[in-house]
Amino acid sequence: MQNFRDDKIPETLKLLKENSEVIADSAIDNLQVTVSDQMNTLLSCCGRILSYDFIVERKIKDYLVKRFYILKLEKYFMKFDFTLYKSATGWRITNFNYDNNLIEVLY
């Protein structure tokens, strides 16, 4: 989230590659173009990034976690969620999403 806050998309997706065993590197490479374009659009209409906050973590036993964050901009926000799975080699990111839907966070 620090890299998103600092608008360091390539570094963010490099970390995603290093910490995911199920998301193909080629999919992450394609995602970089999409995320960069969307963040540029978001920043142009919603102002600069101010900060981020950890909101909540939901667990299933000791092997599956979903973490929610809010990226705060001058005029708007984005919700980020990361799904992590504890595999034989440690915690790995299995899913990553960002949008403005707060249903999972509020209820």
Backbone as a printed PyTorch tensor [residue, N CA C, xyz], in Angstrom:
tensor([[[  0.8260,  -1.1970,   0.0000],
         [  0.0000,   0.0000,   0.0000],
         [  0.8650,   1.2540,   0.0000]],

        [[  2.0340,   1.1730,   0.6280],
         [  2.9250,   2.3340,   0.5920],
         [  3.3040,   2.6810,  -0.8370]],

        [[  3.5810,   1.6780,  -1.6550],
         [  3.9310,   1.9410,  -3.0490],
         [  2.7710,   2.5570,  -3.8150]],

        [[  1.5360,   2.1070,  -3.5620],
         [  0.3820,   2.7520,  -4.1940],
         [  0.2900,   4.1980,  -3.7320]],

        [[  0.4540,   4.4140,  -2.4440],
         [  0.3810,   5.7730,  -1.9120],
         [  1.4160,   6.6690,  -2.5790]],

        [[  2.5980,   6.1140,  -2.8310],
         [  3.6880,   6.8930,  -3.4260],
         [  3.6710,   6.8550,  -4.9510]],

        [[  2.6050,   6.2920,  -5.5310],
         [  2.4220,   6.2010,  -6.9870],
         [  3.5860,   5.4600,  -7.6540]],

        [[  3.9960,   4.3510,  -7.0350],
         [  5.0790,   3.5120,  -7.5620],
         [  4.4890,   2.1890,  -8.0510]],

        [[  3.7790,   2.2560,  -9.1570],
         [  3.0660,   1.0910,  -9.6810],
         [  4.0260,  -0.0460, -10.0600]],

        [[  5.1240,   0.2190, -10.7850],
         [  6.0220,  -0.8960, -11.1330],
         [  6.5650,  -1.6370,  -9.9060]],

        [[  6.9340,  -0.8940,  -8.8720],
         [  7.4410,  -1.5130,  -7.6510],
         [  6.3590,  -2.3310,  -6.9590]],

        [[  5.1340,  -1.8190,  -6.9950],
         [  4.0080,  -2.5260,  -6.3850],
         [  3.7900,  -3.8750,  -7.0590]],

        [[  3.7890,  -3.8790,  -8.3730],
         [  3.5260,  -5.1170,  -9.0920],
         [  4.7160,  -6.0690,  -9.0440]],

        [[  5.9080,  -5.5400,  -8.8590],
         [  7.0750,  -6.4080,  -8.6400],
         [  6.8980,  -7.1770,  -7.3240]],

        [[  6.4310,  -6.4800,  -6.2870],
         [  6.1540,  -7.1450,  -5.0090],
         [  5.0650,  -8.1960,  -5.1620]],

        [[  4.0560,  -7.8980,  -5.9760],
         [  2.9890,  -8.8610,  -6.2160],
         [  3.5530, -10.1210,  -6.8760]],

        [[  4.4310,  -9.9500,  -7.8460],
         [  5.0720, -11.1020,  -8.5010],
         [  5.8520, -11.9420,  -7.4930]],

        [[  6.5860, -11.2700,  -6.6160],
         [  7.4270, -11.9660,  -5.6410],
         [  6.6150, -12.6970,  -4.5830]],

        [[  5.3820, -12.2650,  -4.3680],
         [  4.5820, -12.8200,  -3.2770],
         [  3.3330, -13.5580,  -3.7360]],

        [[  3.3090, -13.9610,  -4.9830],
         [  2.1850, -14.7360,  -5.4950],
         [  2.7150, -15.9430,  -6.2430]],

        [[  2.1240, -17.0810,  -5.9640],
         [  2.4930, -18.2970,  -6.6840],
         [  1.4240, -18.6910,  -7.6950]],

        [[  0.2740, -18.0650,  -7.6360],
         [ -0.8260, -18.4870,  -8.5050],
         [ -1.1750, -17.4700,  -9.5910]],

        [[ -0.7200, -16.2390,  -9.4610],
         [ -0.9710, -15.2380, -10.4890],
         [  0.2350, -15.2420, -11.4310]],

        [[ -0.0110, -15.5330, -12.6900],
         [  1.0730, -15.6290, -13.6670],
         [  1.7870, -14.2940, -13.8340]],

        [[  3.1110, -14.3500, -14.0180],
         [  3.8980, -13.1310, -14.2380],
         [  3.3630, -12.3380, -15.4250]],

        [[  2.9620, -13.0270, -16.4850],
         [  2.4460, -12.3310, -17.6690],
         [  1.1470, -11.5880, -17.3430]],

        [[  0.3150, -12.1620, -16.4820],
         [ -0.9200, -11.4860, -16.0630],
         [ -0.6000, -10.2370, -15.2610]],

        [[  0.4180, -10.3150, -14.4230],
         [  0.8210,  -9.1450, -13.6310],
         [  1.4160,  -8.0800, -14.5410]],

        [[  2.1870,  -8.4850, -15.5500],
         [  2.7370,  -7.5200, -16.5110],
         [  1.6150,  -6.7850, -17.2390]],

        [[  0.5910,  -7.5220, -17.6600],
         [ -0.5600,  -6.8890, -18.3180],
         [ -1.3090,  -5.9770, -17.3580]],

        [[ -1.3930,  -6.3910, -16.1220],
         [ -2.0720,  -5.5970, -15.1030],
         [ -1.3780,  -4.2600, -14.8870]],

        [[ -0.0620,  -4.2260, -15.0340],
         [  0.6870,  -2.9810, -14.8070],
         [  0.2000,  -1.8680, -15.7260]],

        [[ -0.0320,  -2.1750, -16.9810],
         [ -0.5150,  -1.1690, -17.9310],
         [ -1.8950,  -0.6800, -17.5100]],

        [[ -2.7680,  -1.6100, -17.1670],
         [ -4.1350,  -1.2660, -16.7610],
         [ -4.1400,  -0.4100, -15.5000]],

        [[ -3.4040,  -0.8440, -14.4870],
         [ -3.3770,  -0.1070, -13.2100],
         [ -2.8040,   1.2920, -13.4170]],

        [[ -1.7280,   1.3970, -14.1700],
         [ -1.1160,   2.7140, -14.4240],
         [ -2.0950,   3.6520, -15.1060]],

        [[ -2.7860,   3.1590, -16.1270],
         [ -3.7820,   3.9880, -16.8240],
         [ -4.9180,   4.3940, -15.9020]],

        [[ -5.4270,   3.4440, -15.1330],
         [ -6.5420,   3.7460, -14.2270],
         [ -6.1230,   4.7140, -13.1270]],

        [[ -4.9300,   4.5420, -12.5790],
         [ -4.4620,   5.4610, -11.5330],
         [ -4.2660,   6.8700, -12.0930]],

        [[ -3.7600,   6.9850, -13.3160],
         [ -3.6070,   8.3090, -13.9350],
         [ -4.9620,   8.9860, -14.1130]],

        [[ -5.9540,   8.2200, -14.5490],
         [ -7.3070,   8.7610, -14.6980],
         [ -7.8750,   9.1650, -13.3480]],

        [[ -7.7190,   8.3120, -12.3670],
         [ -8.2230,   8.5890, -11.0270],
         [ -7.5820,   9.8420, -10.4440]],

        [[ -6.2740,   9.9540, -10.5710],
         [ -5.5670,  11.1130, -10.0230],
         [ -5.9660,  12.4040, -10.7270]],

        [[ -6.2260,  12.3350, -12.0220],
         [ -6.5950,  13.5490, -12.7580],
         [ -7.9560,  14.0900, -12.3260]],

        [[ -8.8670,  13.2230, -11.9070],
         [-10.1870,  13.7060, -11.5030],
         [-10.3750,  13.7890,  -9.9900]],

        [[ -9.5920,  13.0410,  -9.2230],
         [ -9.8190,  12.9640,  -7.7790],
         [ -8.7120,  13.5940,  -6.9370]],

        [[ -7.7280,  14.1660,  -7.5800],
         [ -6.6560,  14.8200,  -6.8390],
         [ -5.5620,  13.8450,  -6.4400]],

        [[ -4.5890,  14.3750,  -5.7670],
         [ -3.4130,  13.5780,  -5.4040],
         [ -3.7260,  12.6090,  -4.2690]],

        [[ -2.8630,  11.6120,  -4.1520],
         [ -2.9940,  10.6260,  -3.0850],
         [ -2.5190,  11.2470,  -1.7800]],

        [[ -3.3170,  11.1040,  -0.7450],
         [ -2.9750,  11.6560,   0.5670],
         [ -2.3430,  10.6050,   1.4790]],

        [[ -3.0090,   9.4590,   1.6100],
         [ -2.5240,   8.4210,   2.5230],
         [ -3.3470,   7.1570,   2.3130]],

        [[ -3.0700,   6.1570,   3.1240],
         [ -3.8950,   4.9500,   3.1140],
         [ -4.1070,   4.5150,   4.5560]],

        [[ -5.1860,   3.7510,   4.7650],
         [ -5.4980,   3.2220,   6.0880],
         [ -5.8210,   1.7380,   5.9710]],

        [[ -5.3020,   0.9610,   6.8920],
         [ -5.7290,  -0.4240,   7.0430],
         [ -7.0980,  -0.3840,   7.6920]],

        [[ -8.0630,  -1.1310,   7.1480],
         [ -9.4300,  -1.0870,   7.6640],
         [ -9.7640,  -2.3200,   8.4920]],

        [[ -9.6670,  -3.4910,   7.8940],
         [-10.0620,  -4.7000,   8.6170],
         [ -9.3910,  -5.9120,   7.9660]],

        [[ -9.2580,  -6.9480,   8.7850],
         [ -8.7500,  -8.2250,   8.2990],
         [ -9.7610,  -9.2920,   8.6720]],

        [[-10.1050, -10.1190,   7.7030],
         [-11.0260, -11.2290,   7.9510],
         [-10.2740, -12.5240,   7.7220]],

        [[-10.4430, -13.4810,   8.6580],
         [ -9.6800, -14.7320,   8.6100],
         [-10.5840, -15.9500,   8.5430]],

        [[-10.0620, -16.9700,   7.9040],
         [-10.6050, -18.3160,   8.0030],
         [ -9.4890, -19.1570,   8.6080]],

        [[ -9.6950, -19.5150,   9.8540],
         [ -8.6980, -20.2720,  10.6280],
         [ -7.3470, -19.5610,  10.5490]],

        [[ -6.2720, -20.3230,  10.3330],
         [ -4.9380, -19.7130,  10.2930],
         [ -4.2950, -19.8310,   8.9150]],

        [[ -5.1200, -20.0060,   7.8660],
         [ -4.5410, -20.2250,   6.5470],
         [ -5.0970, -19.3290,   5.4370]],

        [[ -6.1510, -18.5520,   5.7070],
         [ -6.7300, -17.7000,   4.6740],
         [ -7.1160, -16.3610,   5.2790]],

        [[ -6.6740, -15.2960,   4.6500],
         [ -6.8990, -13.9430,   5.1730],
         [ -7.2790, -13.0150,   4.0320]],

        [[ -8.1980, -12.1060,   4.3110],
         [ -8.5150, -11.0310,   3.3770],
         [ -8.3240,  -9.7270,   4.1360]],

        [[ -7.4740,  -8.8580,   3.5940],
         [ -7.1530,  -7.5720,   4.2320],
         [ -7.6940,  -6.4370,   3.3820]],

        [[ -8.2940,  -5.4560,   4.0370],
         [ -8.8990,  -4.3100,   3.3500],
         [ -8.1790,  -3.0220,   3.7360]],

        [[ -7.9650,  -2.1960,   2.7340],
         [ -7.3320,  -0.8890,   2.9140],
         [ -8.1460,   0.1480,   2.1520]],

        [[ -8.0300,   1.4050,   2.5700],
         [ -8.5890,   2.5330,   1.8340],
         [ -7.4300,   3.4390,   1.4450]],

        [[ -7.3560,   3.7560,   0.1570],
         [ -6.4030,   4.7370,  -0.3480],
         [ -7.1560,   6.0560,  -0.4210]],

        [[ -6.6900,   7.0470,   0.3290],
         [ -7.3840,   8.3250,   0.4060],
         [ -6.7700,   9.3120,  -0.5810]],

        [[ -7.6470,   9.9110,  -1.3960],
         [ -7.2460,  10.9520,  -2.3290],
         [ -7.8800,  12.2580,  -1.8830]],

        [[ -7.5180,  13.3350,  -2.5180],
         [ -8.0600,  14.6410,  -2.1160],
         [ -9.5840,  14.6920,  -2.2160]],

        [[-10.1640,  14.0780,  -3.2650],
         [-11.6010,  14.2030,  -3.4860],
         [-12.3540,  12.8740,  -3.4510]],

        [[-11.6500,  11.7680,  -3.2490],
         [-12.3210,  10.4740,  -3.3210],
         [-11.4760,   9.4190,  -2.6140]],

        [[-11.8070,   8.1700,  -2.8000],
         [-11.1150,   7.0620,  -2.1450],
         [-11.1300,   5.8560,  -3.0760]],

        [[-10.2980,   4.8840,  -2.7810],
         [-10.3320,   3.5770,  -3.4330],
         [-10.1620,   2.5270,  -2.3470]],

        [[-10.9520,   1.4610,  -2.4370],
         [-10.8060,   0.3260,  -1.5290],
         [ -9.8980,  -0.7000,  -2.2000]],

        [[ -8.9500,  -1.2040,  -1.4610],
         [ -8.0690,  -2.2660,  -1.9290],
         [ -8.2860,  -3.4730,  -1.0380]],

        [[ -8.2960,  -4.6550,  -1.6380],
         [ -8.3230,  -5.8570,  -0.8160],
         [ -7.3370,  -6.8690,  -1.3710]],

        [[ -6.7310,  -7.5730,  -0.4610],
         [ -5.7340,  -8.5870,  -0.7680],
         [ -6.1650,  -9.8840,  -0.1010]],

        [[ -6.2040, -10.9690,  -0.8690],
         [ -6.4780, -12.2800,  -0.3040],
         [ -5.1600, -13.0200,  -0.2100]],

        [[ -4.8670, -13.5340,   0.9780],
         [ -3.6070, -14.2360,   1.2240],
         [ -3.8940, -15.6610,   1.6930]],

        [[ -3.0830, -16.5710,   1.2300],
         [ -3.2180, -17.9770,   1.5820],
         [ -1.8920, -18.4820,   2.1260]],

        [[ -1.9520, -19.2200,   3.2240],
         [ -0.7330, -19.7600,   3.8210],
         [ -0.4390, -21.1100,   3.1780]],

        [[  0.4960, -21.1010,   2.2470],
         [  0.8830, -22.3220,   1.5340],
         [  2.0480, -22.9920,   2.2700]],

        [[  2.5390, -24.0580,   1.6960],
         [  3.6770, -24.7730,   2.2920],
         [  4.9290, -23.9050,   2.3380]],

        [[  4.9920, -22.8870,   1.4670],
         [  6.1750, -22.0200,   1.4120],
         [  5.9660, -20.6820,   2.1090]],

        [[  4.8170, -20.4940,   2.7620],
         [  4.5460, -19.2510,   3.4800],
         [  3.3300, -18.5320,   2.9200]],

        [[  3.1020, -17.3210,   3.3880],
         [  1.9500, -16.5380,   2.9600],
         [  2.1560, -16.0470,   1.5390]],

        [[  1.1270, -16.2090,   0.7250],
         [  1.1650, -15.7970,  -0.6690],
         [ -0.1120, -15.0430,  -1.0260]],

        [[  0.0190, -14.0320,  -1.8770],
         [ -1.1310, -13.2850,  -2.3680],
         [ -1.7990, -14.1100,  -3.4600]],

        [[ -3.0690, -14.4170,  -3.2810],
         [ -3.7870, -15.1960,  -4.2810],
         [ -4.7810, -14.3540,  -5.0700]],

        [[ -5.1170, -13.1760,  -4.5530],
         [ -6.0330, -12.2900,  -5.2620],
         [ -5.8020, -10.8630,  -4.7920]],

        [[ -6.0550,  -9.9370,  -5.6830],
         [ -5.8490,  -8.5170,  -5.4230],
         [ -6.9370,  -7.7790,  -6.1840]],

        [[ -7.5810,  -6.8140,  -5.5210],
         [ -8.6680,  -6.0840,  -6.1580],
         [ -8.6850,  -4.6550,  -5.6440]],

        [[ -9.1160,  -3.7440,  -6.5000],
         [ -9.3290,  -2.3680,  -6.0590],
         [-10.5490,  -1.8150,  -6.7700]],

        [[-11.3650,  -1.1090,  -5.9930],
         [-12.5780,  -0.4840,  -6.5240],
         [-13.1150,   0.4670,  -5.4600]],

        [[-14.3300,   0.9490,  -5.6450],
         [-14.9230,   1.8490,  -4.6590],
         [-16.1200,   1.2190,  -3.9530]],

        [[-16.2660,  -0.0870,  -4.0430],
         [-17.3520,  -0.8270,  -3.4230],
         [-17.0130,  -1.1170,  -1.9630]],

        [[-17.8120,  -0.5840,  -1.0520],
         [-17.5210,  -0.7280,   0.3800],
         [-18.3540,  -1.7870,   1.0870]],

        [[-19.1300,  -2.5540,   0.3640],
         [-20.0240,  -3.5390,   0.9970],
         [-19.2660,  -4.4670,   1.9440]],

        [[-18.1690,  -5.0590,   1.4980],
         [-17.4190,  -5.9930,   2.3550],
         [-16.7930,  -5.3100,   3.5620]],

        [[-16.5310,  -4.0390,   3.4510],
         [-15.8850,  -3.3100,   4.5470],
         [-16.9180,  -2.8590,   5.5820]],

        [[-18.0780,  -2.4640,   5.1280],
         [-19.0750,  -1.8940,   6.0360],
         [-19.9340,  -2.9520,   6.7360]],

        [[-20.0510,  -4.1380,   6.1600],
         [-20.9460,  -5.1500,   6.7520],
         [-20.2110,  -6.4100,   7.1080]]])
